[in-house]
Amino acid sequence: MNLRSIEYFLKVAEEMNVTRAAEQLIISQQALSSHIKRLEDEYNVKLFERRPTLRLTEAGMQMVFYGNQILEAEVALRSAFSDITENAKATIRFGISRLRSLVFFPLIWELYQPSHTNISIELVDGNSNELDDLLQHGKIDLYVGIDVPVSVSQHKTLLATEKMQCCFSEKLMKKFYPDTYKDVIASFAEGVDLLKIVHLPLITLRQDNRLREVLDRFFSHHVKPSYTIECDEQNLIYHAAKDGMGIGIISPFGLYRHADDPQDEENRFYTFSILNDIGMNETHLVYRSDYKLPNYVHDFIRDIKEVFGKYAEAITKNFSVR
């Protein structure tokens, strides 16, 4: 049995297109077809029907099921050997969204790398559904996701519970409330009611983001907001709000990286929780529970928990006036 042939077969089964699979594998179609033929000859089965369109046979569906298990077992075996063999090299495939990786991965790496110089990390970007699918198919080892569904084959650890935050500068309040801005800011001491700021310019993420979906769902029952800037970056929301361009509506992790930024005494910057019932995100660490992880992955998990533990503690205390 050739593990590479199984890997190539699974790529064709995933794409259901030999040309596209060959392009992704960076091999010729002829070489790819040879690998499939080798499997068919070895097991004396037909894996694909090729007319009228490419589709799996019953044997092909069985090969998908057992082929994935074979490759996962091989990964687990290599991981076990990495624990046994001194200074063995290995790679952890870690799923995390691009925005969260910018905030949290440098902190995780700072903890992990000094004692694991032989381990490399492959960061895999994606939303929670995409990462969950990759985990189930053995293409990543663990991931950080939002509102992860329950699965009997997964171990899930709650890292943090997040609620959207509101941030703005004194400069913005002076512009809209020149005579009463101090009283307006003081009125937000317990939090911000979105309906009381809906007429002000708002800065938030674009519509294809989970945070924005929550906002749109809330406002759809009330009034249309004034979105003045929509973007893909939490960091841009922070800086635009700090410069007085509008009120930033942002996840707490978007503020966390700036928690130690110095205050400008001539243009103070404020962050408050949102009072409205718009729900909360639960951030989880997820990995498979149906096979043993090597020790170096457990060390990585330990450091992820430590970094997110500090974050959870910070957002529990809230981003009050700074």
N, C-alpha and C positions, 0 to 999 in steps of 0.2 A: 504494500500500500504506500502510495506517495502522498504525503501531506500537502504538498504544493498542488497536486492535481485536485485534491478535495477543495482546497482554498479557491482554485480557479473555477471549479464547478459551481461552488456556492455563489461566486460573483456573477456568473451567467444566470443562475437561478434567481438571483436578486434583481438583475437588470432585465432579464428576459429578452436580451438583445446581445448577440455575440460581438457585433462591431463595437457597441458602447462598452461592453465588459473588457474587450481587448484594449481599448484606448485607456481605460482606467488602470488596467494591470500593466500597461506599457509593454505589451507583447504583440506579436502578429496574430491575426485571426487563425492562420494555419496552425501556429503553435498552440493556441488555445484549444482549437478543435482536436488536436492530437492528445492533449491532456484529457479531454472528455472521453475520447475514444479509448484511451488506455484504461480509464475506470470502467467503462462499459465492457471491455474485453476481460478485465480482471474478475469482475463479478458476474459476467455473462448475463447482463441485463441491458435494456435500452432506457436511457435516462431522460431523453427528450423526444417528443414528437415534433417534427420540423415542418409539417404541413397540416392545415393551411397557414398556421402561424406557430411560432415556437412556444411550446408548453411542456410542462413536466409530465412524465408518465407516473404511474403509481410507484414504480421503483425509484424514480427521480425524487418524489416527495419523501420517500423513506431515506434516501441519501441526504436530503437537506436536513432532516431531523437528526440522523446519526452523525452526519458530517460535522454539524455544529458541535455536537457533544465531543467528537474526537478532537477537534481543534481546541476546544476549551480544556479538555483533559491534558493536551500537550502543553498549553500555557501554564496550567497548574503544576505540571511536572517540572517545567523549567523554573517556576517560582520556588518550588520545594528545593531544587538543586541550588538555587541562588542562596537559600538560607544555609545549606550544608557546606557549600564551597566557599572558602575564605576569599574575600575580595572579588567574588563573582559579580559581573555587571548585569544590570537588569533595568527595565523601564516600567514606570507606573503610568498608565493611561488614565488621566484625570479629567472628567467632564465638568465644566463650569462655564457659565456664560461669560462673554467677553467683558461686560461691564463689571461683574463681580471679580473676575480674575485681576483686573486692574487694581482693585482695592485690596483684595485679600491674599492673592498668591505671593506677592513679594514678602509679606509677613510670614506666610507658611514656609516659604523657601528659606528665609533667614533662620528659622528654627531647625528645619530638617536637614539642609544640605551639609553643614559642617560635620555631622556624624554619619553621613551617607554619601560620601563623595563618589562612590561607584554606582549610584542610582541616578538615572535620568528621569525627567518628568515630561510626558507628552500631554500638553493641554489640548483638550477637544472642546470646541465651542458649540453651543446649541441651546435650544430651550429645553424645558424639563421633559416634555414628551419625546423629543428627539434623543436626549441623553438616556432616558429610560429604555428606549428601544435598543440603543447601542449596548447598554448594559446587559439586556436580556440575550442579545446575540453574541456576547463575549467580546465585543470590540472595544470596551473600556472596562477598567477595573472598579471604578467608583465614581460618583458624581455628587455635586451639590445642586439641589433643585428646589423649586418652589411648589408647595401644595402637592406633594408627591402622593399618588394613590397607593392604597395598601396592597401588598403582594405577599403571598406566602413564601416566595422564594427570595425575598429581599430582607436585609437588615436595614432599618431606618432609624436614624438618630436626629431628634430635633436640635437644631443649632441655634435658632433665633426666631422670635415672633416679631414681625415688622409691621408698622403702620406708617402710612405716608406722612411726611412732614411738610411744613410751609415755611419758606424763608424769604426775607426781604430786607432791604436796606432802609436806613433812616432817610436817605436822600429821596427815595420813592415816596415815603409817607409825607415828607415836607412838600413835595410837588402836588399831591392830591389833597392834603389837609394842612395847608400852611400855618393855620392858627391853632389847630387842635391836634397836631400829629402826636404829641406826647400822650395825650389822653387816649387817642386811638390805639397806640401801641400798648399802653397800660391795660386797655380793655381786653387784650389778647393774653393776659397773664395765665389764664386757665386753658388756653387753646384757641384755635381759630375756627369760626363757623364759615364754611365755604360760601354760604349764601350771602354773607356780609361783605365778601371781597369779590364777588362774581363780576362786578362792574369794573374792576381794576384789571390792568394787563397781566395775564397769566403766562407763565413759562413752564412747559412740561414736555414730556416725551411724545413721539408721534403715535399714530393710531394703532400700529402693529405691535405695541407694547402692552403687557398685562396691566401695568400701572395706569396707562391711559384708558384702557378699557373700563377699569373700575371708575375712573373719573367721569367718563362719558355716560356710563350707566347711571351714576348718581345725578348728574346734571340733566339727563333726559326726563327726569320726573319733576324738574323745577324750572330752570331757565337756561338759556344758551349762554355759555361763558365767553369771555373775550380772550381767546388764545392769541397772544402777540408773537410768541416764538414757540415753534415746535421743532424738536431735534432728536437725535439718537443718543446723545451723551449726557449723562447725569452731571459730569464735570462742567459742561457748558451751561447747564441750568444754574448750577451754583454760582459760577462767575458772572453770568448775565444778571442774576438776582442781586449779587453783591454790588454790581455796577449801577444798580437802580433802574434796569430795563423793565422790570416787572416783578411779580411775586412768583417765586419758584415753588412748584409742587414736585416733591422729590422723595425718593426712597431714603430711609435713614442711612443706608450704606453709602449713598452719594454725599452725605454730609460727614460721615465718619472719618473719611480720609482728610477732612479739613478741620477736624475738631481742635487742633492745636494752632490753627492760623491766628496771627495777631489781629487784634481789633484796631480799626481806624477810629480814633476818638471823634473825628469830625464827620464820620459817616458810619455809625454803628450798624452792625449786621445782626439780625435777629432770626432765631429759629423757634418754631412752636409746633406742637402736635395739632392735628386736625380733629375737631370735636365730633364731626358728623360720623354716622355709622356707615363707613365705607369698607368695612372688613379689614382683615389683616392677612399678611402673607406668613406662612410657616416655611422656614428654610430648613431643609433636611440634608443630612449626609446619607447617601444610599450606596450599598454594595450587596453583592450576591451572598446569600446565606447557605447555598447548597454546595459550596466547596471551600476548602480551607485557604485562607489568604496567608501569604508568607509574612514573616516577622517584619520585614522592611516596609510592607504596606500597612501593617498595624501601627508601626511607628509614625508613618505618614498620617494615618487617621488620628492618632493621638495629638499631633501638632495642629491638624485642622481644627480639632475640638478646642484646643487651647486658644487659637487665634479667634475663633468665633465666640468662645466663651467671654473673652474680653469685650468683643463687640456687643454681645447680648447684654452684658452688664452695663455698658455705656448707654445703649438705647433704652434700657429699662429706667435709668436715671433721667432720661429724656434730654433733648437738646433745648434747654431753656435759654433765656437771654444770656449772651456772653459779652 
